[in-house]
Amino acid sequence: MHRAFVVSGLIACSSGGKEPAVDELRVTKYLRDEMCRCKDSMCVMRVDASLASLDADKAKEPASADMEMMATISDLRSAYARCREGAMRTTPQPAPSPAPPAPPAEDLPPRATGAITVDRLWNDARTWARERRSQRILASASFDYVDAKGLLDPVDGEIRLVFGRVDDSEARRRIGAKVRPKQAYDDCFTLTNHDRWTESHVGCAETSAYNPRCSVLQIWERAIKQRVPAEAVAMLQLEIDNKNSALWTFTVEDEPRNIHIRETFPDDCPLAVEK
């Protein structure tokens, strides 16, 4: 049994003829010594419990009139407190909990600011896709409410880029070999930009490894030559087929003004958007 547990015995066995302060002095000195031997918090708690028992018994006795004795007890308690503080400092502290892992950074195309053209945004997204999603190929692109300067309408403007897969199983099939159903995939994605890029996962559209040649500005220039009002905002759609070609659809719809424009243009510009 730990030595601190004998405190109640020291109090109980004290002589009834002695002054209560004498018993308190003897027990306080004993507890001071016990506390100064403590090396961990468990020991400190046991000795603290004994001191609390002494204080409870002391409260039942009349106060001592021996001022010198009380001063000595006060010094012993001060020493007790110093030893207690030292024991708690040497108690091993639990290791701090590891910080939670930081959430992964968003894996999206860089966010552009200011008056950035859709061609700049489009090229940024395609560069990102080549580096981060090399197994997915652009299948279609939509540019909603874009003006002749290539700027999106700040309220309704939006870009949508759909990325699909190249299925070359038919090209690899030997002549006369059995034709098998094409495998369905659901790990393709769409990038959407209103004021920043977001990504959503969709089923895979079949496409070809095609690099668009025309920019949005070049398609707008062709539309103006077809007498499309230069002050309008248009919706442009690029569709890529499985025969390594693509077609642009240019639309302006304004029902209150009875304006309905729809033009199609081949993607055959002399200068490629990207090399």
N, C-alpha and C positions, 0 to 999 in steps of 0.2 A: 504493500500500500504506500502511496506517495506520502511524504512526510507532512505535507500541508493538511492531510486529513486528521492529524492528531490535535489540531487546534482546539476542537470542542472538548477534548480530554483535558487539555491544559487549563481551560476555563473552568470546567466542572470540578477538577481536583484542586483548585486553588484554595488556600486556607481561608475559612470564613472570617478569621480574625484579622486578616490583612485589609488594608485600604483597597477599594475597588481599583483605584488608579495604579496600584502596584501590579495587580493582575494584568491590567491593560498595558502597562509598560513592558512586562515580561512577554506577553503574547505579541505585541507590536514589534518588539525587537526580533522575535522568532520569525514573524512574517516578513520583516525587512530582509533577514538573511535568506529566507526561502526565495523571495522574489529576486534577489541578487544572484541566485544560482540558476534562475530560469534561462533557457536558451531558445524557447519556442512559444508560440501563442497558446498552446494547450496548457503548458505549465502556468503561464500568466493567468489564464482563466481559473485554474484551480486555486491559486493563491488569492486571487481577487474574491473568489467565493468565500474563502476563509476569513478574509478581512471584512466582508459584508456580514458574516456571522458574528464577528467580534463587535461590529458597530451595532448590530441588533441587540446583543446582550448589554452593551454599554448604555443603550437608551433606556434600559430598565433600572439602571442604578442611578443614585444621586450624583450630581457633578462633584468632582474632586476640588478641594480648596487648595491643593498643593500646587502653586504656580510653577515652581521649579520642575516638579514632575511633569506637568502638562507641557512645559517648554521642551523637555527631553522627548516626550512622545511626539510633539510636532516635528522635531528634527528627524526622528525615525521615519515618520510618514513622508517627509520630504525626500529622504534617502530612498524609501520604498518607491516613490514616484519616479525618481531618476533611474533606478534599476529597471522598473517596468518599461520605461521609454526605451532603454537600451535593449531589453529583451525583444521588444516589438520590432526594433530596427533590424535586428539580426535574424528575425523570422523570415525564411524564404518566401518571397511573394510569388503568387501564381503568374505564369507567363501571360502577357496580354493576348487576348484573342486575335488571331490574324484578321487583318482587314479583309472585308469581302472583296472578291475579285471585281475589277472595274468592268463595266459592261463593254462588250466588243464595240469598236468604232463602227459606225454605219458604213457598209461596203456599197457605196453608191457613187455615181459620177460626181465630179466636183461641182459645188454650187457656185454659179456665176452671179455677179451683182451688177446693177446698173442697167443701161440700155444695151442688152446683149442680143444679138440677132439669133434667130432660130437656127441658122446655119452653124453658128459657133456652138450653140448648145447641142445640136445634133452631132457635130463632129466630136465634141467632148465625150458624149455618151458612147459613140461607136469606138473611140479610142479606149475608153474604159472597158467596154465589152470585149474587145480583142485581148486585153491584158487579163481580165478577171473571169470572163465567161467564154473562153476560146472555143468551146464545143457548141456554142449557140450562134446562129447566124441571123442577121436581120431579115425578117420576112415581110414587114410592112411598116410604113411610117405615116402618121397623120399630123397635120399642123392646122389647128383650128383658130380662126380669127387672127390671121397674120396679115400685116399690111405690105405695101409695095416696097418698104424699106427693110422688110424681113423682121419686123418687131411684132411680138405678140400683143394682143389687146390686154391691158393690165387687169381687166375684170374677168373676161371670158376666155382669153387665150390659153391654149394648152397644146402640148406635144405628147404623142403616144407612139412609142417604138415597140413593136412586137418582135421578139426573137424566137426563132424556131430551130429545127434540126434539118440537116441534110440527110436524106435517106437514099443511100446508093446501093441498096440491096438489089434493085432491078438491074442496075448497070453491071453488078457482079454476077448476076445469074447466068449460068451457061445456056447457050441456045438449046432449047428443047427440055431444059430442066423444069421441074414442077414449080408453078407460081404459088407462092405462099402468102397468106395475109400479112399485111404490114403490121409491125409491132406498134402498139400505142404507147406514147410517152406522156408524162404529165410534169416534167421537170423543166419546162421552158418558162419564160417570164416576159412581162411587159414593163417598160419604163415609162413613167408619166411625169411630166413637168408642167406645173402651173406657176409656182414661184420657187419650187425646189423639186428635186428628183425623188420619186417614190418607186418602189418595186412591188409587183404582185406576180404570183406564180400562176401559170395557166397551162392548159394542155398544149402539146407541141404542134405547131403548124409546120407542114413540110415546105421547104424552100430550097433554093439553090445557093451556092456560094457566090453571091453576086455583090459587086461593089457599085453602088449608085454613082452615076456620072454627073447628074444635074444638081444644082443647088436650088433652094427655094427662091432666091433672088432671080436666078436664070429663068425659072418657070414663070415668075411674075412678069419678067420682061417679055416673054412670049405672049402672055395673056394681054398685056397692054397693047401689043401689036394687033391683037384681035379686038381692040376697042373696049376692053374692060376698063371701067373707071379707075384711075390710079389712086383715088382717095378711098376706095372701098377696102374692106377687110374680107379675106377669102378663106376658104377651107381647102387644103391641099391634101391629097392622098396619094401615096406611092405604093403600088402593089407589085411585088416581085413574084414571077411565076417559076415553074420548075424547069423552064427551058432557057434559063440564064438571060432573061430579059425582064424589063420592068416598064410600067406605064403610070404616068401622072394623071390624076383627075383634079381639075381646078373648078371650084364652085363658089359662086356668090349668090346668096339668097336674101332677098329683102321683100317680104310679102306686102307690107304697106305701100311700098313704091312700085310694086309689080315688076320687080327685077329678079330674073331667074337666069343665071348664066352658068353654063356647064361646058367646059372645054377639056379635051384630053390631049396629052402630049407624050411622045415617046421619050424615054430616058436616054437620049443620044447626044447630049451636049459634048462639045469637043474637049472641054477641060474637065477632068475628074475632080470630084470634091475631095477625095483623098487618094493617095498613092500607096 
